[in-house]
């Protein structure tokens, strides 16, 4: 199941990268039409979720300590470019987090995935490591990438085609 999850993650993150490719740092924090989860916050939030997942896998934290203050669950995105790292730094952090998880997950066995989730606060909804990996790397990532597609529409930016629809008919 790990290869399938990592494929889904790669598709989602490649779509995200395409949706921000034409943006500058100012646009990365744009908020219009009530859509407050802008690309800077969304990327930083996903990277933070990767580190949290890494912690459940026994990985050493790699992000700056203040990352959760900017991007953690419950934070409110703000529309000021100077508050967040720039686009290139955020994309590098995304690449790094993805690489770290891929390397760790590639060596995991079915028995590893069946272990109980270490964080007892979520174990009632995500009972095993496998459940958490599937949720964070597939559904959580896809939800936030979908929000970026809605954000682009609200900003009046061109639609970026979803990766599975890129192939000619």
DSSP file (Angstrom, degrees, kcal/mol; ACC not computed):
  #  RESIDUE AA STRUCTURE BP1 BP2  ACC     N-H-->O    O-->H-N    N-H-->O    O-->H-N    TCO  KAPPA ALPHA  PHI   PSI    X-CA   Y-CA   Z-CA
    1    1 A X     >        0   0    0      0, 0.0     4,-2.2     0, 0.0     5,-0.2   0.000 360.0 360.0 360.0 -26.1    0.0    0.0    0.0
    2    2 A X  H  >  +     0   0    0      1,-0.2     4,-2.8     2,-0.2     5,-0.3   0.924 360.0  51.9 -60.6 -45.2    2.9    2.4    0.6
    3    3 A X  H  > S+     0   0    0      1,-0.2     4,-1.9     2,-0.2    -1,-0.2   0.897 110.5  49.5 -58.8 -37.2    3.8    2.7   -3.2
    4    4 A X  H  > S+     0   0    0      2,-0.2     4,-2.1     1,-0.2    -1,-0.2   0.908 111.8  47.6 -67.3 -41.3    0.1    3.6   -3.9
    5    5 A X  H  X S+     0   0    0     -4,-2.2     4,-2.6     1,-0.2    -2,-0.2   0.919 112.0  49.6 -64.9 -43.7    0.0    6.2   -1.2
    6    6 A X  H  X S+     0   0    0     -4,-2.8     4,-2.4     1,-0.2    -1,-0.2   0.841 108.6  53.5 -66.5 -32.0    3.3    7.7   -2.3
    7    7 A X  H  X S+     0   0    0     -4,-1.9     4,-2.5    -5,-0.3    -1,-0.2   0.927 109.7  47.9 -64.7 -44.9    2.0    7.9   -5.9
    8    8 A X  H  X S+     0   0    0     -4,-2.1     4,-2.6     2,-0.2    -2,-0.2   0.922 112.0  49.9 -61.0 -44.5   -1.1    9.8   -4.7
    9    9 A X  H  X S+     0   0    0     -4,-2.6     4,-3.0     1,-0.2     5,-0.3   0.929 110.5  49.7 -60.1 -45.7    1.1   12.1   -2.7
   10   10 A X  H  X S+     0   0    0     -4,-2.4     4,-2.4     2,-0.2     5,-0.2   0.915 111.2  48.9 -61.6 -43.7    3.4   12.8   -5.7
   11   11 A X  H  X S+     0   0    0     -4,-2.5     4,-2.0     2,-0.2   152,-0.2   0.940 114.1  46.2 -60.9 -46.6    0.4   13.5   -8.0
   12   12 A X  H  X S+     0   0    0     -4,-2.6     4,-2.4     1,-0.2    -2,-0.2   0.927 115.0  45.5 -62.0 -46.5   -1.1   15.9   -5.4
   13   13 A X  H  X S+     0   0    0     -4,-3.0     4,-2.6     1,-0.2    -1,-0.2   0.845 111.0  52.5 -71.4 -32.1    2.1   17.7   -4.7
   14   14 A X  H  X S+     0   0    0     -4,-2.4     4,-2.0    -5,-0.3    -1,-0.2   0.887 109.9  49.8 -67.4 -36.9    3.0   18.0   -8.4
   15   15 A X  H  X S+     0   0    0     -4,-2.0     4,-2.1    -5,-0.2    -2,-0.2   0.929 110.5  50.1 -63.8 -45.0   -0.4   19.5   -9.0
   16   16 A X  H  X S+     0   0    0     -4,-2.4     4,-1.2     1,-0.2    -2,-0.2   0.933 109.0  51.3 -57.4 -47.5    0.2   22.0   -6.1
   17   17 A X  H  X S+     0   0    0     -4,-2.6     4,-0.8     1,-0.2     3,-0.4   0.891 110.2  49.4 -59.8 -39.3    3.6   22.9   -7.6
   18   18 A X  H  < S+     0   0    0     -4,-2.0     4,-0.4     1,-0.2     3,-0.4   0.863 107.0  55.9 -66.9 -35.1    1.9   23.6  -11.0
   19   19 A X  H  < S+     0   0    0     -4,-2.1    -1,-0.2     1,-0.2    -2,-0.2   0.718 115.6  36.7 -73.0 -18.9   -0.8   25.7   -9.3
   20   20 A X  H >< S+     0   0    0     -4,-1.2     3,-1.9    -3,-0.4    -1,-0.2   0.457  88.7  96.8-107.3  -1.8    1.8   28.0   -7.7
   21   21 A X  T 3< S+     0   0    0     -4,-0.8    -2,-0.1    -3,-0.4    -1,-0.1   0.832  88.1  44.3 -58.1 -34.8    4.4   28.1  -10.6
   22   22 A X  T 3  S+     0   0    0     -4,-0.4    -1,-0.3    -3,-0.1     2,-0.3   0.319  96.5 100.7 -94.4   9.3    3.0   31.3  -12.0
   23   23 A X    <   -     0   0    0     -3,-1.9     2,-0.2     4,-0.0    -3,-0.0  -0.666  57.4-148.2 -98.0 148.8    2.7   33.1   -8.6
   24   24 A X     >  -     0   0    0     -2,-0.3     4,-1.7     1,-0.0     3,-0.2  -0.562  41.0 -92.5-100.1 175.5    5.1   35.7   -7.1
   25   25 A X  T  4 S+     0   0    0      1,-0.2     4,-0.4     2,-0.2    15,-0.1   0.847 125.8  53.4 -59.6 -35.2    5.6   36.0   -3.3
   26   26 A X  T >4 S+     0   0    0      1,-0.2     3,-1.1     2,-0.2    -1,-0.2   0.908 109.0  47.7 -65.9 -41.9    2.9   38.7   -3.0
   27   27 A X  G >4 S+     0   0    0      1,-0.2     3,-1.9    -3,-0.2    12,-0.3   0.796  97.3  72.8 -68.2 -27.6    0.3   36.5   -4.8
   28   28 A X  G 3< S+     0   0    0     -4,-1.7    12,-2.7     1,-0.3    13,-0.4   0.699 104.8  38.3 -61.5 -18.7    1.3   33.6   -2.5
   29   29 A X  G <  S+     0   0    0     -3,-1.1    -1,-0.3    -4,-0.4    -2,-0.2   0.169  85.4 137.8-117.0  16.5   -0.5   35.3    0.4
   30   30 A X    <   -     0   0    0     -3,-1.9     2,-0.4     7,-0.1     9,-0.1  -0.375  31.1-169.9 -65.5 139.3   -3.5   36.7   -1.5
   31   31 A X        +     0   0    0     48,-0.1     2,-0.3    -2,-0.1     5,-0.2  -0.972  18.0 152.3-133.8 117.7   -6.9   36.4    0.2
   32   32 A X  B >   +A   35   0A   0      3,-0.7     3,-2.0    -2,-0.4   122,-0.1  -0.987  56.3  15.2-143.8 150.6  -10.0   37.2   -1.7
   33   33 A X  T 3  S-     0   0    0     -2,-0.3     3,-0.1     1,-0.3    -1,-0.1   0.773 126.4 -60.3  61.0  28.4  -13.6   36.2   -1.7
   34   34 A X  T 3  S+     0   0    0      1,-0.2     2,-1.1     2,-0.0    -1,-0.3   0.499 102.2 130.1  78.9   2.8  -13.4   34.7    1.8
   35   35 A X  B <   +A   32   0A   0     -3,-2.0    -3,-0.7     1,-0.2    -1,-0.2  -0.778  23.3 164.3 -91.8  99.8  -10.8   32.2    0.8
   36   36 A X        +     0   0    0     -2,-1.1     2,-2.0    -5,-0.2    -1,-0.2   0.720  47.1  90.8 -93.2 -22.5   -8.1   32.7    3.5
   37   37 A X        -     0   0    0      4,-0.1   114,-0.1     3,-0.1    -1,-0.1  -0.530  64.6-178.0 -77.2  85.0   -6.0   29.5    3.0
   38   38 A X     >  -     0   0    0     -2,-2.0     4,-2.7    -9,-0.1     5,-0.2  -0.247  41.1 -95.9 -79.9 170.9   -3.6   31.0    0.6
   39   39 A X  H  > S+     0   0    0    -12,-0.3     4,-2.8     1,-0.2     5,-0.3   0.863 120.5  55.2 -58.8 -39.8   -0.7   29.0   -1.1
   40   40 A X  H  > S+     0   0    0    -12,-2.7     4,-2.2     1,-0.2    -1,-0.2   0.953 114.3  40.0 -60.0 -48.2    2.0   30.2    1.4
   41   41 A X  H  > S+     0   0    0    -13,-0.4     4,-2.9     2,-0.2     5,-0.2   0.924 115.0  52.7 -65.6 -43.2    0.0   28.9    4.4
   42   42 A X  H  X S+     0   0    0     -4,-2.7     4,-2.4     2,-0.2    -2,-0.2   0.925 111.5  44.6 -61.3 -46.5   -1.2   25.8    2.6
   43   43 A X  H  X S+     0   0    0     -4,-2.8     4,-2.5     1,-0.2    -1,-0.2   0.947 115.6  47.5 -63.3 -47.5    2.3   24.7    1.6
   44   44 A X  H  X S+     0   0    0     -4,-2.2     4,-2.4    -5,-0.3    -2,-0.2   0.883 111.4  51.6 -61.2 -38.1    3.7   25.4    5.0
   45   45 A X  H  X S+     0   0    0     -4,-2.9     4,-2.2     2,-0.2    -1,-0.2   0.914 109.9  48.4 -65.0 -44.0    0.8   23.6    6.6
   46   46 A X  H  X S+     0   0    0     -4,-2.4     4,-1.9     2,-0.2    -2,-0.2   0.919 110.9  50.8 -63.0 -42.6    1.4   20.5    4.5
   47   47 A X  H  X S+     0   0    0     -4,-2.5     4,-2.0     1,-0.2    -2,-0.2   0.923 109.8  50.7 -60.4 -43.6    5.1   20.5    5.3
   48   48 A X  H  X S+     0   0    0     -4,-2.4     4,-2.3     1,-0.2    -1,-0.2   0.886 107.9  52.5 -61.1 -38.5    4.2   20.8    9.0
   49   49 A X  H  X S+     0   0    0     -4,-2.2     4,-2.5     1,-0.2    -1,-0.2   0.843 105.7  55.6 -66.9 -31.7    1.9   17.8    8.7
   50   50 A X  H  X S+     0   0    0     -4,-1.9     4,-2.7     2,-0.2    -1,-0.2   0.920 108.1  47.7 -65.0 -42.1    4.7   15.8    7.1
   51   51 A X  H  X S+     0   0    0     -4,-2.0     4,-2.3     2,-0.2    -2,-0.2   0.921 110.9  51.1 -65.4 -41.5    6.9   16.5   10.1
   52   52 A X  H  X S+     0   0    0     -4,-2.3     4,-1.5     2,-0.2    -2,-0.2   0.922 111.9  47.0 -60.1 -43.0    4.1   15.5   12.4
   53   53 A X  H  X S+     0   0    0     -4,-2.5     4,-1.1     1,-0.2    -1,-0.2   0.908 109.1  55.3 -63.2 -41.3    3.7   12.3   10.5
   54   54 A X  H  <>S+     0   0    0     -4,-2.7     5,-3.1     1,-0.2     3,-0.5   0.877 103.0  55.8 -58.2 -38.2    7.5   11.8   10.6
   55   55 A X  H ><5S+     0   0    0     -4,-2.3     3,-1.3     1,-0.2    -1,-0.2   0.885 103.5  53.6 -61.9 -38.2    7.3   12.1   14.3
   56   56 A X  H 3<5S+     0   0    0     -4,-1.5    62,-0.3     1,-0.3    -1,-0.2   0.760 109.1  50.6 -66.3 -23.3    4.8    9.2   14.4
   57   57 A X  T 3<5S-     0   0    0     -4,-1.1    -1,-0.3    -3,-0.5    -2,-0.2   0.406 124.4-104.0 -93.5   1.2    7.4    7.2   12.4
   58   58 A X  T < 5S+     0   0    0     -3,-1.3    -3,-0.2    -4,-0.3     2,-0.2   0.585  70.0 149.2  88.7  11.2   10.2    8.0   14.8
   59   59 A X      < -     0   0    0     -5,-3.1     2,-0.3    -6,-0.2    -1,-0.3  -0.499  51.7-111.4 -78.9 148.1   11.9   10.6   12.6
   60   60 A X        -     0   0    0     -2,-0.2    -1,-0.1     1,-0.1    -5,-0.0  -0.596  40.7-101.6 -74.7 135.2   13.8   13.5   14.1
   61   61 A X        +     0   0    0     -2,-0.3    -1,-0.1     1,-0.1    -9,-0.0  -0.267  39.2 179.5 -56.8 144.7   12.1   16.9   13.6
   62   62 A X        +     0   0    0      2,-0.1     2,-0.2    -3,-0.1    -1,-0.1   0.498  46.5  90.9-125.7 -11.2   13.7   19.0   10.9
   63   63 A X  S    S-     0   0    0      1,-0.1    -2,-0.0   -15,-0.1   -15,-0.0  -0.500  86.8 -88.6 -88.8 158.0   11.7   22.2   10.7
   64   64 A X    >   -     0   0    0     -2,-0.2     3,-1.8     1,-0.1     4,-0.3  -0.298  40.6-114.6 -57.9 149.5   12.4   25.4   12.6
   65   65 A X  T >  S+     0   0    0      1,-0.3     3,-0.6     2,-0.1     4,-0.2   0.797 113.7  57.1 -59.5 -30.5   10.7   25.5   16.0
   66   66 A X  T >> S+     0   0    0      1,-0.2     4,-1.2     2,-0.1     3,-0.6   0.447  77.0  97.9 -83.2   2.1    8.4   28.4   15.0
   67   67 A X  H X> S+     0   0    0     -3,-1.8     4,-2.6     1,-0.3     3,-0.7   0.910  81.4  51.6 -55.8 -45.8    7.0   26.5   11.9
   68   68 A X  H <> S+     0   0    0     -3,-0.6     4,-2.1    -4,-0.3    -1,-0.3   0.796 102.4  60.6 -65.2 -28.0    3.8   25.5   13.9
   69   69 A X  H <4 S+     0   0    0     -3,-0.6    -1,-0.3    -4,-0.2    -2,-0.2   0.846 115.0  34.6 -66.8 -32.2    3.2   29.1   14.9
   70   70 A X  H << S+     0   0    0     -4,-1.2    -2,-0.2    -3,-0.7    -1,-0.2   0.867 138.4  13.6 -83.4 -41.4    2.9   30.0   11.3
   71   71 A X  H  < S+     0   0    0     -4,-2.6    -3,-0.2    -5,-0.2    -2,-0.2   0.382  87.2 124.7-126.2   1.0    1.3   26.9    9.8
   72   72 A X  S >< S-     0   0    0     -4,-2.1     3,-2.3    -5,-0.3   -27,-0.1  -0.137  74.0 -77.0 -67.8 162.8   -0.1   24.7   12.6
   73   73 A X  T 3  S+     0   0    0      1,-0.3    -1,-0.2   -28,-0.1     3,-0.1  -0.353 121.3  25.7 -56.2 132.0   -3.7   23.5   12.8
   74   74 A X  T 3  S+     0   0    0      1,-0.4    -1,-0.3    -3,-0.1     2,-0.1   0.304  89.5 128.1  93.1  -9.2   -5.8   26.3   14.1
   75   75 A X    <   -     0   0    0     -3,-2.3     2,-0.6    -7,-0.1    -1,-0.4  -0.499  57.0-130.3 -76.6 152.8   -3.6   29.1   12.9
   76   76 A X        -     0   0    0     -2,-0.1    -4,-0.1    -3,-0.1    -1,-0.0  -0.915  20.4-126.6-106.2 117.0   -5.2   31.8   10.8
   77   77 A X        -     0   0    0     -2,-0.6     2,-0.3    -6,-0.1    -6,-0.1  -0.312  24.0-152.8 -59.9 141.4   -3.5   32.7    7.6
   78   78 A X        -     0   0    0      2,-0.1     2,-0.3   -40,-0.0   -37,-0.1  -0.860  17.5-126.9-116.5 155.0   -2.6   36.3    7.1
   79   79 A X  S    S+     0   0    0     -2,-0.3     2,-0.5   -48,-0.1   -48,-0.1  -0.171  72.2 108.1 -95.4  40.5   -2.3   38.2    3.8
   80   80 A X    >>  -     0   0    0     -2,-0.3     3,-1.7     1,-0.1     4,-0.5  -0.968  57.5-151.4-121.9 119.0    1.2   39.7    4.4
   81   81 A X  G >4 S+     0   0    0     -2,-0.5     3,-0.9     1,-0.3    -1,-0.1   0.816  92.6  62.2 -58.9 -34.2    4.1   38.4    2.4
   82   82 A X  G 34 S+     0   0    0      1,-0.2    -1,-0.3     4,-0.0     4,-0.1   0.606  91.5  67.8 -70.7 -10.2    6.7   39.2    5.1
   83   83 A X  G <4 S+     0   0    0     -3,-1.7    -1,-0.2     2,-0.1     2,-0.2   0.835 102.3  43.6 -76.5 -32.8    5.0   36.9    7.7
   84   84 A X  S << S-     0   0    0     -3,-0.9     3,-0.1    -4,-0.5   -43,-0.1  -0.679  95.1 -90.7-112.4 160.1    5.9   33.7    5.9
   85   85 A X        -     0   0    0     -2,-0.2    -1,-0.1     1,-0.1   -41,-0.1  -0.319  58.7 -94.1 -58.4 156.2    9.0   32.3    4.1
   86   86 A X     >  -     0   0    0      1,-0.1     4,-2.5    -4,-0.1     5,-0.2  -0.166  38.0 -95.9 -70.3 169.1    9.0   33.1    0.4
   87   87 A X  H  > S+     0   0    0      1,-0.2     4,-2.7     2,-0.2     5,-0.2   0.898 122.7  49.3 -53.9 -48.8    7.7   30.8   -2.3
   88   88 A X  H  > S+     0   0    0      1,-0.2     4,-2.2     2,-0.2    -1,-0.2   0.899 111.9  48.6 -63.9 -39.8   11.1   29.2   -3.2
   89   89 A X  H  > S+     0   0    0      2,-0.2     4,-2.3     1,-0.2    -1,-0.2   0.902 112.2  49.5 -65.0 -40.7   11.8   28.5    0.5
   90   90 A X  H  X S+     0   0    0     -4,-2.5     4,-2.2     2,-0.2    -2,-0.2   0.913 111.3  48.5 -64.6 -42.0    8.4   27.0    1.0
   91   91 A X  H  X S+     0   0    0     -4,-2.7     4,-2.6     2,-0.2    -1,-0.2   0.871 110.4  51.5 -67.4 -35.4    8.8   24.8   -2.1
   92   92 A X  H  X S+     0   0    0     -4,-2.2     4,-2.6    -5,-0.2    -1,-0.2   0.909 110.0  49.5 -64.7 -40.8   12.2   23.7   -1.0
   93   93 A X  H  X S+     0   0    0     -4,-2.3     4,-2.7     2,-0.2    -2,-0.2   0.884 110.7  50.7 -64.2 -38.0   10.7   22.7    2.4
   94   94 A X  H  X S+     0   0    0     -4,-2.2     4,-2.6     2,-0.2     5,-0.2   0.941 111.5  47.1 -63.1 -48.3    7.9   20.8    0.6
   95   95 A X  H  X S+     0   0    0     -4,-2.6     4,-2.6     1,-0.2    -2,-0.2   0.915 113.7  48.8 -58.6 -43.9   10.5   18.9   -1.5
   96   96 A X  H  X S+     0   0    0     -4,-2.6     4,-2.6     2,-0.2    -2,-0.2   0.926 112.0  47.3 -64.7 -46.2   12.5   18.1    1.6
   97   97 A X  H  X S+     0   0    0     -4,-2.7     4,-2.2     2,-0.2     5,-0.2   0.912 113.2  48.7 -62.8 -42.4    9.6   16.9    3.6
   98   98 A X  H  X S+     0   0    0     -4,-2.6     4,-2.7    -5,-0.2    -2,-0.2   0.934 112.0  49.3 -61.9 -46.0    8.4   14.7    0.8
   99   99 A X  H  X S+     0   0    0     -4,-2.6     4,-2.6    -5,-0.2     5,-0.2   0.927 110.3  50.5 -59.5 -46.5   11.8   13.3    0.2
  100  100 A X  H  X S+     0   0    0     -4,-2.6     4,-2.0     1,-0.2    -1,-0.2   0.919 113.3  44.9 -60.1 -45.0   12.3   12.5    3.9
  101  101 A X  H  X S+     0   0    0     -4,-2.2     4,-3.3     2,-0.2     5,-0.3   0.919 111.8  51.9 -67.2 -42.1    8.9   10.7    4.1
  102  102 A X  H  X S+     0   0    0     -4,-2.7     4,-2.1     1,-0.2    -2,-0.2   0.932 110.5  49.0 -59.4 -45.3    9.4    8.8    0.9
  103  103 A X  H  X S+     0   0    0     -4,-2.6     4,-0.5    -5,-0.2    -1,-0.2   0.906 116.1  42.7 -62.0 -41.6   12.8    7.5    2.2
  104  104 A X  H >< S+     0   0    0     -4,-2.0     3,-1.1    -5,-0.2    -2,-0.2   0.935 115.4  47.4 -70.7 -46.1   11.4    6.5    5.5
  105  105 A X  H >< S+     0   0    0     -4,-3.3     3,-1.6     1,-0.2    -2,-0.2   0.805  99.5  68.4 -67.9 -28.9    8.2    4.9    4.1
  106  106 A X  H 3< S+     0   0    0     -4,-2.1    -1,-0.2    -5,-0.3    -2,-0.2   0.769 102.4  46.7 -61.7 -24.6   10.1    3.0    1.4
  107  107 A X  T << S+     0   0    0     -3,-1.1    -1,-0.3    -4,-0.5     2,-0.2   0.395  89.5 110.2 -98.6   3.7   11.7    0.8    4.1
  108  108 A X    <   -     0   0    0     -3,-1.6     2,-0.2    -4,-0.2  -106,-0.1  -0.563  54.4-147.9 -85.5 143.8    8.5    0.1    6.1
  109  109 A X     >  -     0   0    0     -2,-0.2     4,-2.0     1,-0.1     5,-0.2  -0.491  32.1-101.8 -98.9 171.8    6.9   -3.3    6.2
  110  110 A X  H  > S+     0   0    0      1,-0.2     4,-1.4     2,-0.2    20,-0.1   0.867 125.2  55.1 -60.2 -36.2    3.3   -4.3    6.5
  111  111 A X  H  > S+     0   0    0      2,-0.2     4,-0.5     1,-0.2    -1,-0.2   0.884 105.2  52.3 -65.5 -38.0    4.0   -5.1   10.1
  112  112 A X  H >4 S+     0   0    0      1,-0.2     3,-1.1     2,-0.2    17,-0.3   0.921 109.0  49.8 -61.5 -43.5    5.3   -1.6   10.6
  113  113 A X  H 3< S+     0   0    0     -4,-2.0    17,-2.9     1,-0.2    18,-0.3   0.774 106.6  56.4 -67.1 -26.3    2.1   -0.1    9.1
  114  114 A X  H 3< S+     0   0    0     -4,-1.4    -1,-0.2    15,-0.2    -2,-0.2   0.546  81.7 111.7 -84.3  -7.5    0.0   -2.3   11.3
  115  115 A X  S << S-     0   0    0     -3,-1.1    14,-2.4    -4,-0.5    15,-0.3  -0.333  81.5 -95.4 -64.2 148.3    1.6   -0.9   14.5
  116  116 A X  B     -B  128   0B   0     12,-0.2    12,-0.3     1,-0.1     2,-0.2  -0.333  44.9 -99.1 -61.2 145.8   -0.7    1.3   16.7
  117  117 A X        -     0   0    0     10,-1.8    -1,-0.1     9,-0.3     6,-0.1  -0.506  28.2-139.1 -63.6 127.8   -0.4    5.0   16.1
  118  118 A X  S    S+     0   0    0    -62,-0.3     2,-1.0    -2,-0.2    -1,-0.1   0.862  85.9  80.3 -59.6 -36.4    1.9    6.4   18.9
  119  119 A X    >>  -     0   0    0      1,-0.2     3,-1.5     2,-0.1     4,-0.6  -0.614  63.9-167.1 -78.3 102.8   -0.3    9.5   19.4
  120  120 A X  T 34 S+     0   0    0     -2,-1.0     4,-0.4     1,-0.3     3,-0.3   0.710  79.2  73.1 -63.7 -21.0   -3.1    8.3   21.6
  121  121 A X  T 34 S+     0   0    0      1,-0.2    -1,-0.3     2,-0.1     3,-0.1   0.759 110.2  28.6 -65.5 -24.1   -5.1   11.5   20.9
  122  122 A X  T X> S+     0   0    0     -3,-1.5     4,-3.1     4,-0.1     3,-1.5   0.428  91.3  99.9-113.2  -2.8   -5.8   10.4   17.3
  123  123 A X  T 3< S+     0   0    0     -4,-0.6    -2,-0.1    -3,-0.3    -6,-0.1   0.755  75.1  62.4 -63.5 -25.3   -5.8    6.6   17.8
  124  124 A X  T 34 S+     0   0    0     -4,-0.4    -1,-0.3     1,-0.2     3,-0.2   0.821 119.7  26.5 -68.5 -28.1   -9.6    6.3   17.9
  125  125 A X  T <4 S+     0   0    0     -3,-1.5     2,-0.4     1,-0.2    -2,-0.2   0.720 135.5  31.9-102.2 -29.6   -9.8    7.7   14.3
  126  126 A X  S  < S+     0   0    0     -4,-3.1    -9,-0.3     1,-0.1    -1,-0.2  -0.735  70.4 173.6-127.8  80.2   -6.4    6.6   13.0
  127  127 A X        +     0   0    0     -2,-0.4   -10,-1.8    -3,-0.2     2,-0.3   0.772  61.0  32.2 -67.1 -27.2   -5.7    3.3   14.9
  128  128 A X  B  > S-B  116   0B   0    -12,-0.3     4,-2.0     1,-0.1   -12,-0.2  -0.797  83.0-108.3-126.7 167.3   -2.5    2.3   13.1
  129  129 A X  H  > S+     0   0    0    -14,-2.4     4,-2.7   -17,-0.3     5,-0.2   0.903 120.3  55.6 -56.2 -42.6    0.5    3.9   11.4
  130  130 A X  H  > S+     0   0    0    -17,-2.9     4,-2.4   -15,-0.3    -1,-0.2   0.898 105.1  50.5 -60.7 -42.4   -1.0    2.8    8.1
  131  131 A X  H  > S+     0   0    0    -18,-0.3     4,-2.4     1,-0.2    -1,-0.2   0.920 112.7  47.3 -60.4 -43.6   -4.3    4.6    8.7
  132  132 A X  H  X S+     0   0    0     -4,-2.0     4,-2.9     2,-0.2     5,-0.4   0.910 111.1  50.4 -66.7 -42.7   -2.4    7.8    9.6
  133  133 A X  H  X S+     0   0    0     -4,-2.7     4,-2.5     1,-0.2     5,-0.4   0.942 112.0  47.8 -60.6 -47.7   -0.1    7.7    6.6
  134  134 A X  H  X>S+     0   0    0     -4,-2.4     4,-1.5    -5,-0.2     5,-1.3   0.926 115.9  44.6 -59.9 -44.9   -3.1    7.2    4.3
  135  135 A X  I  <>S+     0   0    0     -4,-2.4     5,-3.5    -5,-0.2     6,-0.4   0.964 119.6  38.0 -66.0 -52.2   -5.0   10.0    5.9
  136  136 A X  I  <>S+     0   0    0     -4,-2.9     5,-0.9     1,-0.2    -2,-0.2   0.927 124.0  37.8 -68.4 -45.7   -2.2   12.6    6.1
  137  137 A X  I  <5S+     0   0    0     -4,-2.5    -1,-0.2    -5,-0.4    -3,-0.2   0.696 131.3  22.3 -85.5 -18.4   -0.4   11.8    2.8
  138  138 A X  I  X5S+     0   0    0     -4,-1.5     4,-2.4    -5,-0.4    -3,-0.2   0.771 130.8  24.7-109.9 -69.5   -3.5   11.2    0.6
  139  139 A X  I  ><S+     0   0    0     -5,-1.3     4,-2.4     2,-0.2    -3,-0.2   0.919 124.4  46.2 -72.6 -42.4   -6.7   12.7    1.9
  140  140 A X  I  ><S+     0   0    0     -5,-3.5     4,-1.9    -6,-0.2     5,-0.2   0.939 117.0  45.3 -63.7 -45.6   -5.4   15.6    4.0
  141  141 A X  H  ><S+     0   0    0     -5,-0.9     4,-2.4    -6,-0.4     5,-0.2   0.927 113.5  49.8 -62.8 -44.3   -3.0   16.6    1.2
  142  142 A X  H  X S+     0   0    0     -4,-2.4     4,-2.5     1,-0.2    -1,-0.2   0.889 107.6  54.7 -63.8 -38.6   -5.7   16.3   -1.5
  143  143 A X  H  X S+     0   0    0     -4,-2.4     4,-1.7     1,-0.2    -1,-0.2   0.939 112.2  42.7 -59.6 -47.1   -8.1   18.4    0.6
  144  144 A X  H  X S+     0   0    0     -4,-1.9     4,-1.5     2,-0.2    -1,-0.2   0.859 112.3  52.7 -71.8 -33.9   -5.6   21.3    0.8
  145  145 A X  H  X S+     0   0    0     -4,-2.4     4,-1.4     1,-0.2    -1,-0.2   0.900 108.1  52.7 -65.4 -38.7   -4.6   21.0   -2.8
  146  146 A X  H  X S+     0   0    0     -4,-2.5     4,-1.8     1,-0.2    -2,-0.2   0.869 103.7  56.9 -62.1 -36.8   -8.2   21.2   -3.8
  147  147 A X  H  X S+     0   0    0     -4,-1.7     4,-2.6     1,-0.2    -1,-0.2   0.873 102.9  55.0 -61.9 -35.5   -8.5   24.4   -1.7
  148  148 A X  H  X S+     0   0    0     -4,-1.5     4,-2.6     2,-0.2    -1,-0.2   0.872 103.6  54.2 -66.1 -35.1   -5.8   25.9   -3.8
  149  149 A X  H  X S+     0   0    0     -4,-1.4     4,-1.6     2,-0.2    -1,-0.2   0.925 111.7  44.7 -63.0 -42.4   -7.7   25.2   -6.9
  150  150 A X  H  X S+     0   0    0     -4,-1.8     4,-2.5     2,-0.2    -2,-0.2   0.887 110.8  54.8 -66.3 -39.0  -10.7   27.1   -5.4
  151  151 A X  H  X S+     0   0    0     -4,-2.6     4,-2.2     1,-0.2    -2,-0.2   0.919 105.3  52.6 -59.9 -44.8   -8.3   29.8   -4.3
  152  152 A X  H  <>S+     0   0    0     -4,-2.6     5,-2.6     1,-0.2     4,-0.5   0.913 109.8  48.7 -59.0 -42.9   -7.0   30.2   -7.9
  153  153 A X  H ><5S+     0   0    0     -4,-1.6     3,-1.3     1,-0.2    -1,-0.2   0.930 110.8  50.0 -62.0 -45.1  -10.6   30.6   -9.1
  154  154 A X  H 3<5S+     0   0    0     -4,-2.5    -1,-0.2     1,-0.3    -2,-0.2   0.842 109.7  51.8 -62.8 -33.0  -11.4   33.2   -6.4
  155  155 A X  T 3<5S-     0   0    0     -4,-2.2    -1,-0.3    -5,-0.2    -2,-0.2   0.539 115.2-117.6 -80.0  -6.9   -8.2   35.1   -7.4
  156  156 A X  T < 5 +     0   0    0     -3,-1.3    -3,-0.2    -4,-0.5     2,-0.2   0.739  64.8 146.6  76.7  23.0   -9.3   35.2  -11.0
  157  157 A X      < -     0   0    0     -5,-2.6    -1,-0.2    -6,-0.2     3,-0.1  -0.557  56.7 -86.6 -90.8 156.5   -6.3   33.1  -12.1
  158  158 A X        -     0   0    0     -2,-0.2     2,-0.2     1,-0.1    -1,-0.1  -0.270  48.3-103.4 -61.0 146.7   -6.3   30.6  -15.0
  159  159 A X        -     0   0    0     -3,-0.1     2,-0.5    -6,-0.0    -1,-0.1  -0.474  27.6-145.5 -68.4 138.3   -7.3   27.1  -14.2
  160  160 A X        -     0   0    0     -2,-0.2  -141,-0.1    -3,-0.1     3,-0.1  -0.946  25.0-118.5-105.4 124.5   -4.5   24.6  -13.9
  161  161 A X        -     0   0    0     -2,-0.5     2,-0.1     1,-0.1     5,-0.1  -0.350  26.6-109.0 -67.8 140.3   -5.6   21.2  -15.1
  162  162 A X    >   -     0   0    0      1,-0.1     3,-2.2     3,-0.1     4,-0.2  -0.417  33.6-113.2 -65.4 142.0   -5.5   18.3  -12.7
  163  163 A X  G >  S+     0   0    0      1,-0.3     3,-1.5  -152,-0.2     4,-0.3   0.797 113.3  55.6 -54.9 -36.6   -2.6   15.8  -13.5
  164  164 A X  G 3  S+     0   0    0      1,-0.3    -1,-0.3     2,-0.1     3,-0.3   0.674 106.0  54.2 -72.2 -13.0   -4.8   12.9  -14.6
  165  165 A X  G <  S+     0   0    0     -3,-2.2    -1,-0.3     1,-0.2    -2,-0.2   0.296  84.1  88.2-100.3   9.1   -6.5   15.1  -17.1
  166  166 A X    <   +     0   0    0     -3,-1.5    -1,-0.2    -4,-0.2    -2,-0.1   0.785  63.2  96.4 -76.0 -27.9   -3.3   16.2  -18.8
  167  167 A X  S    S-     0   0    0     -4,-0.3    -3,-0.0    -3,-0.3     2,-0.0  -0.363  86.6-105.8 -67.1 139.9   -3.2   13.3  -21.3
  168  168 A X              0   0    0      1,-0.1    -1,-0.1    -2,-0.1    -2,-0.1  -0.332 360.0 360.0 -62.7 146.9   -4.6   14.1  -24.7
  169  169 A X              0   0    0     -4,-0.1    -1,-0.1    -3,-0.1    -2,-0.1   0.482 360.0 360.0 -72.8 360.0   -8.0   12.5  -25.3
